[in-house]
Amino acid sequence: EGTEFTTWASVSAAVRERRENPIPTIPTPWRKMDGEYEFTVGGYHLIGGYSGHGKSTLALQCLLHASQFHKVAIASLEMTPDAIGEIAYGLMAGASPVAKDYEKKIDEYLEHRVMYYGRIDSISPDDAIRGIIHAAAEGCRLILLDCLFMIEGVCADPEKEAAFTKTLAVVGKKYQVAII
């Protein structure tokens, strides 16, 4: 017992190490949030709220913004590709409807920047983790897993939910990706 105690020197060394080697982050689209709230690479970020209140749109906006700097991935287990596309076009263009020639430019821009997981269904926690690892292996730095209640058995059981989110945090750290 008590063997984990060390001297203050280890604390001050950790502070210097962190200052010299800051944890990488991915900024949000909102400049006023820079330095205040960013997605930590090697971390897991949960966006919560009531159904239909814009969580997916907010997360997609962050993902599209990050695509300027990093390859990104989206796994939307409840929204169809056309629904994701319509939202993305509107966010990228800043208007809706979007002119067809501008949609084409958006397509060209996003083609090698955004990966999409094309399954609209509930999946096992293991499949979700495998999908995130695959996206990380493909070079994605920000990965959106939308939505948690489509992960089988996770939201119905607090212990399974805690275990799954801990696993997401471990995977984010191991593969140096930010997971939303």
Backbone as JSON Lines, residues from 0, in Angstrom:
{"i":0,"aa":"E","n":[0.83,-1.19,0.0],"ca":[0.0,0.0,0.0],"c":[0.87,1.25,0.0]}
{"i":1,"aa":"G","n":[0.42,2.25,-0.68],"ca":[1.13,3.53,-0.67],"c":[2.35,3.59,-1.55]}
{"i":2,"aa":"T","n":[2.59,2.55,-2.35],"ca":[3.81,2.54,-3.18],"c":[3.7,3.46,-4.39]}
{"i":3,"aa":"E","n":[2.5,3.99,-4.66],"ca":[2.32,4.87,-5.81],"c":[2.71,6.31,-5.51]}
{"i":4,"aa":"F","n":[3.0,6.64,-4.25],"ca":[3.41,7.99,-3.91],"c":[4.82,8.25,-4.4]}
{"i":5,"aa":"T","n":[5.03,9.45,-4.95],"ca":[6.37,9.87,-5.36],"c":[6.6,11.28,-4.85]}
{"i":6,"aa":"T","n":[7.73,11.82,-5.18],"ca":[8.05,13.18,-4.75],"c":[7.43,14.19,-5.71]}
{"i":7,"aa":"W","n":[7.44,15.45,-5.32],"ca":[6.91,16.52,-6.16],"c":[7.7,16.62,-7.47]}
{"i":8,"aa":"A","n":[8.93,16.18,-7.47],"ca":[9.76,16.25,-8.68],"c":[9.09,15.54,-9.86]}
{"i":9,"aa":"S","n":[8.38,14.45,-9.6],"ca":[7.7,13.75,-10.69],"c":[6.54,14.58,-11.23]}
{"i":10,"aa":"V","n":[5.87,15.32,-10.37],"ca":[4.77,16.18,-10.8],"c":[5.32,17.33,-11.64]}
{"i":11,"aa":"S","n":[6.35,17.99,-11.17],"ca":[6.89,19.12,-11.92],"c":[7.51,18.65,-13.24]}
{"i":12,"aa":"A","n":[8.09,17.46,-13.27],"ca":[8.63,16.91,-14.52],"c":[7.5,16.65,-15.51]}
{"i":13,"aa":"A","n":[6.35,16.16,-15.01],"ca":[5.2,15.9,-15.88],"c":[4.66,17.2,-16.47]}
{"i":14,"aa":"V","n":[4.65,18.27,-15.67],"ca":[4.18,19.57,-16.16],"c":[5.1,20.06,-17.27]}
{"i":15,"aa":"R","n":[6.4,19.98,-17.06],"ca":[7.35,20.43,-18.1],"c":[7.22,19.58,-19.37]}
{"i":16,"aa":"E","n":[7.07,18.29,-19.19],"ca":[6.9,17.39,-20.34],"c":[5.66,17.77,-21.15]}
{"i":17,"aa":"R","n":[4.53,18.02,-20.48],"ca":[3.3,18.39,-21.16],"c":[3.45,19.73,-21.87]}
{"i":18,"aa":"R","n":[4.12,20.68,-21.24],"ca":[4.31,21.99,-21.86],"c":[5.19,21.89,-23.1]}
{"i":19,"aa":"E","n":[6.2,21.04,-23.05],"ca":[7.11,20.87,-24.18],"c":[6.5,20.02,-25.28]}
{"i":20,"aa":"N","n":[5.58,19.15,-24.93],"ca":[4.94,18.23,-25.87],"c":[3.42,18.25,-25.68]}
{"i":21,"aa":"P","n":[2.77,19.35,-26.09],"ca":[1.32,19.44,-25.87],"c":[0.57,18.34,-26.62]}
{"i":22,"aa":"I","n":[-0.56,17.97,-26.05],"ca":[-1.41,16.97,-26.69],"c":[-2.03,17.59,-27.93]}
{"i":23,"aa":"P","n":[-1.93,16.92,-29.09],"ca":[-2.54,17.48,-30.29],"c":[-4.06,17.55,-30.18]}
{"i":24,"aa":"T","n":[-4.62,18.58,-30.77],"ca":[-6.08,18.75,-30.78],"c":[-6.55,19.09,-32.18]}
{"i":25,"aa":"I","n":[-7.83,18.9,-32.39],"ca":[-8.48,19.26,-33.65],"c":[-9.49,20.35,-33.31]}
{"i":26,"aa":"P","n":[-9.34,21.54,-33.88],"ca":[-10.23,22.64,-33.51],"c":[-11.66,22.47,-34.06]}
{"i":27,"aa":"T","n":[-12.59,23.14,-33.41],"ca":[-13.96,23.19,-33.9],"c":[-14.04,24.27,-34.98]}
{"i":28,"aa":"P","n":[-15.16,24.38,-35.67],"ca":[-15.31,25.43,-36.69],"c":[-15.43,26.84,-36.09]}
{"i":29,"aa":"W","n":[-15.58,26.93,-34.81],"ca":[-15.85,28.22,-34.18],"c":[-14.58,28.79,-33.56]}
{"i":30,"aa":"R","n":[-14.03,29.82,-34.18],"ca":[-12.75,30.41,-33.76],"c":[-12.74,30.85,-32.3]}
{"i":31,"aa":"K","n":[-13.87,31.31,-31.79],"ca":[-13.92,31.75,-30.39],"c":[-13.71,30.59,-29.42]}
{"i":32,"aa":"M","n":[-13.85,29.37,-29.91],"ca":[-13.66,28.19,-29.06],"c":[-12.2,27.71,-29.08]}
{"i":33,"aa":"D","n":[-11.39,28.23,-30.0],"ca":[-9.99,27.79,-30.09],"c":[-9.31,27.91,-28.74]}
{"i":34,"aa":"G","n":[-8.68,26.84,-28.33],"ca":[-7.99,26.82,-27.06],"c":[-8.91,26.56,-25.88]}
{"i":35,"aa":"E","n":[-10.21,26.7,-26.08],"ca":[-11.17,26.47,-25.01],"c":[-11.79,25.08,-25.13]}
{"i":36,"aa":"Y","n":[-12.24,24.75,-26.34],"ca":[-12.79,23.43,-26.59],"c":[-12.33,22.97,-27.95]}
{"i":37,"aa":"E","n":[-11.58,21.91,-27.94],"ca":[-11.1,21.27,-29.16],"c":[-11.16,19.76,-28.93]}
{"i":38,"aa":"F","n":[-11.12,19.01,-30.0],"ca":[-11.16,17.55,-29.89],"c":[-9.74,17.04,-29.66]}
{"i":39,"aa":"T","n":[-9.54,16.39,-28.54],"ca":[-8.22,15.87,-28.18],"c":[-7.92,14.63,-29.0]}
{"i":40,"aa":"V","n":[-6.79,14.65,-29.7],"ca":[-6.34,13.46,-30.41],"c":[-5.91,12.46,-29.34]}
{"i":41,"aa":"G","n":[-6.43,11.26,-29.44],"ca":[-6.18,10.28,-28.4],"c":[-7.28,10.31,-27.35]}
{"i":42,"aa":"G","n":[-8.44,10.87,-27.72],"ca":[-9.52,10.98,-26.75],"c":[-10.87,10.63,-27.33]}
{"i":43,"aa":"Y","n":[-11.84,10.58,-26.45],"ca":[-13.21,10.27,-26.8],"c":[-14.09,11.41,-26.31]}
{"i":44,"aa":"H","n":[-14.97,11.91,-27.17],"ca":[-15.81,13.07,-26.86],"c":[-17.26,12.7,-27.08]}
{"i":45,"aa":"L","n":[-18.07,12.85,-26.05],"ca":[-19.47,12.5,-26.13],"c":[-20.32,13.77,-26.25]}
{"i":46,"aa":"I","n":[-21.15,13.81,-27.29],"ca":[-22.1,14.9,-27.45],"c":[-23.46,14.33,-27.09]}
{"i":47,"aa":"G","n":[-24.09,14.91,-26.09],"ca":[-25.36,14.38,-25.61],"c":[-26.48,15.4,-25.71]}
{"i":48,"aa":"G","n":[-27.69,14.9,-25.76],"ca":[-28.85,15.76,-25.81],"c":[-30.06,14.99,-26.29]}
{"i":49,"aa":"Y","n":[-31.19,15.67,-26.35],"ca":[-32.43,15.05,-26.79],"c":[-32.4,14.75,-28.28]}
{"i":50,"aa":"S","n":[-33.18,13.74,-28.68],"ca":[-33.31,13.38,-30.1],"c":[-33.84,14.57,-30.89]}
{"i":51,"aa":"G","n":[-33.29,14.77,-32.08],"ca":[-33.78,15.81,-32.97],"c":[-33.35,17.22,-32.64]}
{"i":52,"aa":"H","n":[-32.37,17.39,-31.76],"ca":[-31.94,18.72,-31.36],"c":[-30.61,19.15,-32.0]}
{"i":53,"aa":"G","n":[-30.14,18.42,-33.02],"ca":[-29.0,18.88,-33.81],"c":[-27.64,18.33,-33.43]}
{"i":54,"aa":"K","n":[-27.58,17.28,-32.62],"ca":[-26.27,16.7,-32.25],"c":[-25.53,16.19,-33.48]}
{"i":55,"aa":"S","n":[-26.22,15.47,-34.34],"ca":[-25.56,14.91,-35.53],"c":[-25.09,16.02,-36.47]}
{"i":56,"aa":"T","n":[-25.91,17.05,-36.64],"ca":[-25.52,18.17,-37.5],"c":[-24.32,18.91,-36.93]}
{"i":57,"aa":"L","n":[-24.32,19.13,-35.63],"ca":[-23.19,19.78,-34.97],"c":[-21.91,18.96,-35.14]}
{"i":58,"aa":"A","n":[-22.02,17.66,-34.92],"ca":[-20.85,16.78,-35.05],"c":[-20.37,16.74,-36.51]}
{"i":59,"aa":"L","n":[-21.3,16.68,-37.45],"ca":[-20.93,16.67,-38.86],"c":[-20.25,17.97,-39.26]}
{"i":60,"aa":"Q","n":[-20.73,19.08,-38.73],"ca":[-20.09,20.37,-39.01],"c":[-18.64,20.37,-38.52]}
{"i":61,"aa":"C","n":[-18.42,19.83,-37.33],"ca":[-17.05,19.73,-36.79],"c":[-16.2,18.81,-37.66]}
{"i":62,"aa":"L","n":[-16.77,17.71,-38.1],"ca":[-16.06,16.75,-38.94],"c":[-15.66,17.38,-40.28]}
{"i":63,"aa":"L","n":[-16.6,18.08,-40.91],"ca":[-16.31,18.72,-42.2],"c":[-15.25,19.81,-42.04]}
{"i":64,"aa":"H","n":[-15.3,20.54,-40.96],"ca":[-14.28,21.56,-40.7],"c":[-12.91,20.89,-40.55]}
{"i":65,"aa":"A","n":[-12.85,19.81,-39.81],"ca":[-11.59,19.1,-39.59],"c":[-11.03,18.52,-40.88]}
{"i":66,"aa":"S","n":[-11.9,18.27,-41.87],"ca":[-11.43,17.68,-43.13],"c":[-10.5,18.61,-43.9]}
{"i":67,"aa":"Q","n":[-10.44,19.88,-43.51],"ca":[-9.48,20.8,-44.11],"c":[-8.05,20.4,-43.76]}
{"i":68,"aa":"F","n":[-7.89,19.79,-42.6],"ca":[-6.56,19.52,-42.05],"c":[-6.24,18.04,-41.93]}
{"i":69,"aa":"H","n":[-7.28,17.2,-41.85],"ca":[-7.1,15.78,-41.59],"c":[-8.11,14.97,-42.39]}
{"i":70,"aa":"K","n":[-7.77,13.73,-42.65],"ca":[-8.75,12.8,-43.19],"c":[-9.68,12.44,-42.03]}
{"i":71,"aa":"V","n":[-10.97,12.32,-42.3],"ca":[-11.97,12.06,-41.27],"c":[-12.9,10.94,-41.71]}
{"i":72,"aa":"A","n":[-13.66,10.41,-40.74],"ca":[-14.6,9.33,-41.05],"c":[-15.9,9.54,-40.28]}
{"i":73,"aa":"I","n":[-16.98,9.12,-40.92],"ca":[-18.28,9.17,-40.26],"c":[-18.95,7.81,-40.36]}
{"i":74,"aa":"A","n":[-19.44,7.34,-39.23],"ca":[-20.24,6.13,-39.16],"c":[-21.58,6.54,-38.57]}
{"i":75,"aa":"S","n":[-22.53,6.86,-39.42],"ca":[-23.86,7.22,-38.96],"c":[-24.74,6.0,-39.13]}
{"i":76,"aa":"L","n":[-25.09,5.41,-38.03],"ca":[-25.83,4.15,-38.06],"c":[-27.32,4.34,-38.24]}
{"i":77,"aa":"E","n":[-27.79,5.62,-38.23],"ca":[-29.22,5.86,-38.38],"c":[-29.56,6.77,-39.55]}
{"i":78,"aa":"M","n":[-28.61,7.54,-40.04],"ca":[-28.89,8.47,-41.15],"c":[-28.39,7.86,-42.46]}
{"i":79,"aa":"T","n":[-29.23,7.92,-43.46],"ca":[-28.89,7.37,-44.77],"c":[-27.83,8.26,-45.45]}
{"i":80,"aa":"P","n":[-27.11,7.71,-46.42],"ca":[-26.09,8.51,-47.1],"c":[-26.65,9.78,-47.74]}
{"i":81,"aa":"D","n":[-27.86,9.7,-48.3],"ca":[-28.43,10.9,-48.92],"c":[-28.76,11.97,-47.88]}
{"i":82,"aa":"A","n":[-29.2,11.55,-46.68],"ca":[-29.47,12.52,-45.61],"c":[-28.18,13.18,-45.14]}
{"i":83,"aa":"I","n":[-27.14,12.38,-44.96],"ca":[-25.82,12.92,-44.58],"c":[-25.34,13.88,-45.66]}
{"i":84,"aa":"G","n":[-25.46,13.47,-46.92],"ca":[-25.02,14.3,-48.03],"c":[-25.75,15.64,-48.09]}
{"i":85,"aa":"E","n":[-27.06,15.62,-47.93],"ca":[-27.82,16.87,-47.97],"c":[-27.37,17.83,-46.87]}
{"i":86,"aa":"I","n":[-27.18,17.3,-45.67],"ca":[-26.71,18.15,-44.56],"c":[-25.31,18.67,-44.86]}
{"i":87,"aa":"A","n":[-24.44,17.8,-45.34],"ca":[-23.06,18.2,-45.63],"c":[-23.01,19.27,-46.72]}
{"i":88,"aa":"Y","n":[-23.78,19.1,-47.79],"ca":[-23.8,20.12,-48.85],"c":[-24.23,21.47,-48.29]}
{"i":89,"aa":"G","n":[-25.29,21.46,-47.49],"ca":[-25.77,22.72,-46.9],"c":[-24.75,23.36,-45.98]}
{"i":90,"aa":"L","n":[-24.07,22.53,-45.17],"ca":[-23.05,23.06,-44.26],"c":[-21.86,23.62,-45.03]}
{"i":91,"aa":"M","n":[-21.44,22.9,-46.05],"ca":[-20.27,23.33,-46.83],"c":[-20.59,24.59,-47.64]}
{"i":92,"aa":"A","n":[-21.79,24.66,-48.19],"ca":[-22.15,25.8,-49.04],"c":[-22.65,26.99,-48.23]}
{"i":93,"aa":"G","n":[-23.1,26.71,-47.02],"ca":[-23.69,27.78,-46.22],"c":[-25.06,28.2,-46.7]}
{"i":94,"aa":"A","n":[-25.68,27.34,-47.5],"ca":[-27.01,27.65,-48.04],"c":[-27.69,26.35,-48.45]}
{"i":95,"aa":"S","n":[-28.99,26.43,-48.59],"ca":[-29.73,25.28,-49.07],"c":[-30.93,25.8,-49.84]}
{"i":96,"aa":"P","n":[-31.25,25.31,-50.99],"ca":[-30.57,24.23,-51.69],"c":[-29.24,24.69,-52.28]}
{"i":97,"aa":"V","n":[-28.41,23.71,-52.63],"ca":[-27.08,23.98,-53.17],"c":[-27.11,23.76,-54.67]}
{"i":98,"aa":"A","n":[-26.52,24.67,-55.41],"ca":[-26.46,24.54,-56.88],"c":[-25.68,23.27,-57.24]}
{"i":99,"aa":"K","n":[-26.14,22.59,-58.29],"ca":[-25.54,21.31,-58.7],"c":[-24.05,21.44,-59.03]}
{"i":100,"aa":"D","n":[-23.65,22.55,-59.67],"ca":[-22.23,22.7,-60.0],"c":[-21.4,22.88,-58.72]}
{"i":101,"aa":"Y","n":[-21.99,23.5,-57.7],"ca":[-21.27,23.66,-56.44],"c":[-21.22,22.34,-55.67]}
{"i":102,"aa":"E","n":[-22.28,21.54,-55.77],"ca":[-22.27,20.2,-55.18],"c":[-21.11,19.39,-55.75]}
{"i":103,"aa":"K","n":[-20.9,19.53,-57.05],"ca":[-19.81,18.8,-57.71],"c":[-18.45,19.22,-57.14]}
{"i":104,"aa":"K","n":[-18.27,20.51,-56.88],"ca":[-17.03,20.99,-56.28],"c":[-16.86,20.45,-54.86]}
{"i":105,"aa":"I","n":[-17.95,20.41,-54.12],"ca":[-17.91,19.86,-52.76],"c":[-17.53,18.38,-52.82]}
{"i":106,"aa":"D","n":[-18.14,17.65,-53.77],"ca":[-17.81,16.23,-53.95],"c":[-16.32,16.03,-54.2]}
{"i":107,"aa":"E","n":[-15.78,16.83,-55.1],"ca":[-14.35,16.72,-55.43],"c":[-13.48,17.03,-54.22]}
{"i":108,"aa":"Y","n":[-13.88,18.03,-53.46],"ca":[-13.12,18.43,-52.28],"c":[-13.13,17.33,-51.21]}
{"i":109,"aa":"L","n":[-14.3,16.72,-50.98],"ca":[-14.44,15.75,-49.9],"c":[-14.03,14.33,-50.28]}
{"i":110,"aa":"E","n":[-13.87,14.05,-51.57],"ca":[-13.65,12.69,-52.04],"c":[-12.56,11.93,-51.27]}
{"i":111,"aa":"H","n":[-11.41,12.51,-51.09],"ca":[-10.3,11.82,-50.43],"c":[-10.09,12.31,-49.0]}
{"i":112,"aa":"R","n":[-11.03,13.08,-48.5],"ca":[-10.93,13.62,-47.14],"c":[-11.89,12.96,-46.16]}
{"i":113,"aa":"V","n":[-13.02,12.45,-46.66],"ca":[-14.06,11.9,-45.78],"c":[-14.35,10.46,-46.17]}
{"i":114,"aa":"M","n":[-14.28,9.57,-45.18],"ca":[-14.72,8.19,-45.37],"c":[-16.09,8.04,-44.74]}
{"i":115,"aa":"Y","n":[-16.92,7.19,-45.32],"ca":[-18.28,6.98,-44.83],"c":[-18.51,5.5,-44.6]}
{"i":116,"aa":"Y","n":[-18.99,5.14,-43.42],"ca":[-19.34,3.76,-43.08],"c":[-20.77,3.54,-43.52]}
{"i":117,"aa":"G","n":[-20.96,2.72,-44.53],"ca":[-22.26,2.6,-45.18],"c":[-23.19,1.55,-44.63]}
{"i":118,"aa":"R","n":[-23.38,1.5,-43.34],"ca":[-24.33,0.55,-42.76],"c":[-25.33,1.3,-41.9]}
{"i":119,"aa":"I","n":[-26.6,1.17,-42.22],"ca":[-27.67,1.8,-41.46],"c":[-28.36,0.68,-40.7]}
{"i":120,"aa":"D","n":[-27.9,0.44,-39.47],"ca":[-28.41,-0.67,-38.69],"c":[-27.73,-0.64,-37.33]}
{"i":121,"aa":"S","n":[-28.22,-1.44,-36.41],"ca":[-27.52,-1.58,-35.15],"c":[-26.33,-2.52,-35.39]}
{"i":122,"aa":"I","n":[-25.26,-2.27,-34.65],"ca":[-24.06,-3.09,-34.79],"c":[-23.58,-3.47,-33.39]}
{"i":123,"aa":"S","n":[-22.74,-4.48,-33.35],"ca":[-22.18,-4.91,-32.08],"c":[-21.1,-3.92,-31.63]}
{"i":124,"aa":"P","n":[-20.84,-3.85,-30.34],"ca":[-19.74,-3.0,-29.88],"c":[-18.41,-3.35,-30.55]}
{"i":125,"aa":"D","n":[-18.17,-4.65,-30.75],"ca":[-16.92,-5.08,-31.4],"c":[-16.84,-4.57,-32.84]}
{"i":126,"aa":"D","n":[-17.96,-4.6,-33.56],"ca":[-17.97,-4.07,-34.93],"c":[-17.7,-2.56,-34.94]}
{"i":127,"aa":"A","n":[-18.25,-1.86,-33.97],"ca":[-18.0,-0.41,-33.88],"c":[-16.52,-0.14,-33.65]}
{"i":128,"aa":"I","n":[-15.92,-0.87,-32.74],"ca":[-14.49,-0.69,-32.45],"c":[-13.66,-1.06,-33.66]}
{"i":129,"aa":"R","n":[-13.99,-2.17,-34.33],"ca":[-13.25,-2.56,-35.54],"c":[-13.36,-1.49,-36.62]}
{"i":130,"aa":"G","n":[-14.54,-0.88,-36.76],"ca":[-14.72,0.18,-37.74],"c":[-13.84,1.39,-37.43]}
{"i":131,"aa":"I","n":[-13.76,1.76,-36.17],"ca":[-12.91,2.89,-35.78],"c":[-11.45,2.57,-36.04]}
{"i":132,"aa":"I","n":[-11.03,1.36,-35.71],"ca":[-9.64,0.97,-35.95],"c":[-9.34,0.97,-37.45]}
{"i":133,"aa":"H","n":[-10.28,0.51,-38.26],"ca":[-10.09,0.54,-39.72],"c":[-9.94,1.97,-40.23]}
{"i":134,"aa":"A","n":[-10.8,2.86,-39.76],"ca":[-10.71,4.27,-40.18],"c":[-9.37,4.86,-39.76]}
{"i":135,"aa":"A","n":[-8.91,4.53,-38.56],"ca":[-7.61,5.02,-38.09],"c":[-6.49,4.48,-38.98]}
{"i":136,"aa":"A","n":[-6.59,3.21,-39.35],"ca":[-5.58,2.6,-40.23],"c":[-5.57,3.25,-41.61]}
{"i":137,"aa":"E","n":[-6.72,3.79,-42.03],"ca":[-6.82,4.49,-43.31],"c":[-6.35,5.95,-43.21]}
{"i":138,"aa":"G","n":[-5.91,6.34,-42.03],"ca":[-5.35,7.69,-41.87],"c":[-6.31,8.73,-41.31]}
{"i":139,"aa":"C","n":[-7.5,8.33,-40.89],"ca":[-8.46,9.29,-40.33],"c":[-8.02,9.72,-38.93]}
{"i":140,"aa":"R","n":[-8.11,11.01,-38.66],"ca":[-7.73,11.54,-37.33],"c":[-8.94,11.9,-36.48]}
{"i":141,"aa":"L","n":[-10.08,12.17,-37.12],"ca":[-11.32,12.46,-36.39],"c":[-12.38,11.49,-36.92]}
{"i":142,"aa":"I","n":[-13.0,10.76,-35.99],"ca":[-13.96,9.72,-36.37],"c":[-15.26,9.96,-35.6]}
{"i":143,"aa":"L","n":[-16.34,10.08,-36.35],"ca":[-17.66,10.3,-35.76],"c":[-18.43,8.99,-35.76]}
{"i":144,"aa":"L","n":[-18.78,8.52,-34.57],"ca":[-19.63,7.35,-34.4],"c":[-20.99,7.85,-33.94]}
{"i":145,"aa":"D","n":[-21.95,7.85,-34.86],"ca":[-23.26,8.43,-34.59],"c":[-24.31,7.37,-34.89]}
{"i":146,"aa":"C","n":[-24.93,6.81,-34.03],"ca":[-25.31,7.23,-32.7],"c":[-25.18,6.04,-31.75]}
{"i":147,"aa":"L","n":[-24.94,6.35,-30.5],"ca":[-24.63,5.35,-29.5],"c":[-25.76,4.36,-29.25]}
{"i":148,"aa":"F","n":[-27.02,4.82,-29.38],"ca":[-28.11,3.87,-29.09],"c":[-28.24,2.8,-30.17]}
{"i":149,"aa":"M","n":[-27.5,2.92,-31.26],"ca":[-27.52,1.88,-32.3],"c":[-26.43,0.82,-32.06]}
{"i":150,"aa":"I","n":[-25.66,0.98,-30.99],"ca":[-24.68,-0.03,-30.62],"c":[-25.4,-1.04,-29.72]}
{"i":151,"aa":"E","n":[-25.47,-2.28,-30.15],"ca":[-26.28,-3.3,-29.49],"c":[-25.94,-3.46,-28.0]}
{"i":152,"aa":"G","n":[-26.97,-3.31,-27.17],"ca":[-26.85,-3.58,-25.75],"c":[-26.11,-2.55,-24.92]}
{"i":153,"aa":"V","n":[-25.6,-1.49,-25.54],"ca":[-24.77,-0.53,-24.81],"c":[-25.6,0.42,-23.96]}
{"i":154,"aa":"C","n":[-26.62,1.04,-24.54],"ca":[-27.36,2.07,-23.82],"c":[-28.38,1.51,-22.84]}
{"i":155,"aa":"A","n":[-28.69,0.23,-22.93],"ca":[-29.67,-0.36,-22.03],"c":[-29.04,-0.79,-20.7]}
{"i":156,"aa":"D","n":[-27.71,-0.81,-20.66],"ca":[-27.01,-1.32,-19.49],"c":[-25.88,-0.37,-19.11]}
{"i":157,"aa":"P","n":[-25.98,0.31,-17.98],"ca":[-24.95,1.28,-17.58],"c":[-23.54,0.69,-17.5]}
{"i":158,"aa":"E","n":[-23.42,-0.55,-17.07],"ca":[-22.09,-1.18,-17.0],"c":[-21.51,-1.41,-18.39]}
{"i":159,"aa":"K","n":[-22.35,-1.87,-19.32],"ca":[-21.88,-2.07,-20.69],"c":[-21.56,-0.74,-21.36]}
{"i":160,"aa":"E","n":[-22.36,0.29,-21.07],"ca":[-22.1,1.62,-21.61],"c":[-20.76,2.15,-21.1]}
{"i":161,"aa":"A","n":[-20.51,1.97,-19.83],"ca":[-19.23,2.42,-19.25],"c":[-18.07,1.65,-19.87]}
{"i":162,"aa":"A","n":[-18.22,0.35,-20.02],"ca":[-17.15,-0.47,-20.61],"c":[-16.89,-0.05,-22.07]}
{"i":163,"aa":"F","n":[-17.97,0.19,-22.81],"ca":[-17.81,0.58,-24.22],"c":[-17.12,1.94,-24.34]}
{"i":164,"aa":"T","n":[-17.54,2.91,-23.54],"ca":[-16.91,4.23,-23.63],"c":[-15.46,4.18,-23.16]}
{"i":165,"aa":"K","n":[-15.15,3.34,-22.19],"ca":[-13.74,3.17,-21.79],"c":[-12.94,2.58,-22.95]}
{"i":166,"aa":"T","n":[-13.53,1.63,-23.64],"ca":[-12.85,1.03,-24.79],"c":[-12.63,2.08,-25.88]}
{"i":167,"aa":"L","n":[-13.63,2.94,-26.13],"ca":[-13.45,4.01,-27.11],"c":[-12.28,4.91,-26.72]}
{"i":168,"aa":"A","n":[-12.19,5.25,-25.44],"ca":[-11.09,6.1,-24.97],"c":[-9.75,5.42,-25.18]}
{"i":169,"aa":"V","n":[-9.67,4.13,-24.89],"ca":[-8.41,3.38,-25.08],"c":[-8.03,3.32,-26.56]}
{"i":170,"aa":"V","n":[-9.01,3.05,-27.42],"ca":[-8.76,2.98,-28.86],"c":[-8.31,4.35,-29.39]}
{"i":171,"aa":"G","n":[-8.96,5.42,-28.94],"ca":[-8.57,6.76,-29.35],"c":[-7.12,7.04,-28.99]}
{"i":172,"aa":"K","n":[-6.75,6.68,-27.79],"ca":[-5.37,6.91,-27.34],"c":[-4.38,6.04,-28.11]}
{"i":173,"aa":"K","n":[-4.69,4.76,-28.23],"ca":[-3.77,3.83,-28.89],"c":[-3.52,4.21,-30.35]}
{"i":174,"aa":"Y","n":[-4.59,4.6,-31.05],"ca":[-4.47,4.9,-32.48],"c":[-4.31,6.39,-32.77]}
{"i":175,"aa":"Q","n":[-4.22,7.19,-31.73],"ca":[-4.04,8.64,-31.85],"c":[-5.04,9.29,-32.78]}
{"i":176,"aa":"V","n":[-6.33,9.01,-32.44],"ca":[-7.44,9.62,-33.16],"c":[-8.36,10.27,-32.14]}
{"i":177,"aa":"A","n":[-9.15,11.21,-32.6],"ca":[-10.21,11.8,-31.78],"c":[-11.52,11.14,-32.21]}
{"i":178,"aa":"I","n":[-12.28,10.66,-31.24],"ca":[-13.54,10.0,-31.52],"c":[-14.68,10.83,-30.93]}
{"i":179,"aa":"I","n":[-15.67,11.13,-31.79],"ca":[-16.88,11.81,-31.33],"c":[-17.99,10.76,-31.33]}
